[in-house]
């Protein structure tokens, strides 16, 4: 399982995602361009010392990312999906993709992914924070794939 962030806007969110992913032993792909100068220094404030443990890979563009992960089953988390993430059958080799904070994912990304799912939330709300969405999506996917046991007992 992997997390991918499509052109994130806010370094603090990426740092929080990196921290969560480090704690849960999940690699993170950052698909550029970002809305901030991408660097470990920009992420350090929210990722703190977890950035040394995080498995971060940056990609200059969506096209470059797709070339690297051409055969991957990408699951896009989006408010535009009709299928609930609760009902989706996640697989251990899925990439969980999240769009940018300001605009989500563009039509070409929607068209290129294998599945689109939404997190449950009240109808009158617009969206969840990116780092919260990643934590919820990853938790759900880990639970459905039985991956929590690989973290139990680790210090």
Residue, then its C-alpha position, 0 to 999 in steps of 0.5 A: x500500500x502507498x499514499x500519493x498526494x497530487x500537487x499538494x498546496x500546503x507544506x504543513x499538510x504534507x508534513x502531517x501526512x508524512x508523520x502519519x505514514x512514517x508511524x504506519x510504515x507506508x510510503x508516500x509519493x508527492x506528485x508535483x508541482x506543489x503549491x510550495x517549494x518542496x523540500x524537507x525543510x518546508x515539511x520539518x515544522x509538522x513532520x518533525x523528526x518523523x521525516x527521517x523515518x518517512x519514505x517520501x518520493x517526489x515526482x515532477x509531474x502526473x505524467x512522470x508519476x504514471x510512468x513510474x507506476x504504470x501498472x499500479x491500481x490507483x484508488x482516488x479519494x474524491x468528493x465527486x465519487x459515488x462509491x463509498x470507501x467503506x464499501x470498496x475492496x481495497x488490496x494491499x498493492x493499492x495506491x491511495x491517491x488524494x487531490x490538492x487541497x484547493x482543487x482536488x484532482x483534475x479530470x485527466x487524473x479521474x480518467x486515469x485511475x482504477x477506482x474513485x471512492x469518497x469518505x463519508x461526511x455530512x452532505x452540507x460539508x465541502x471536504x475534509x482536511x487533506x491529512x485527516x482524509x489520508x489518515x481516515x483512508x489509510x486506516x480504512x484500507x489497512x483494516x480491510x486488508x488486515x495490515x494492522x497486525x504487521x505494526x503490532x508489537x513494534x516499538 
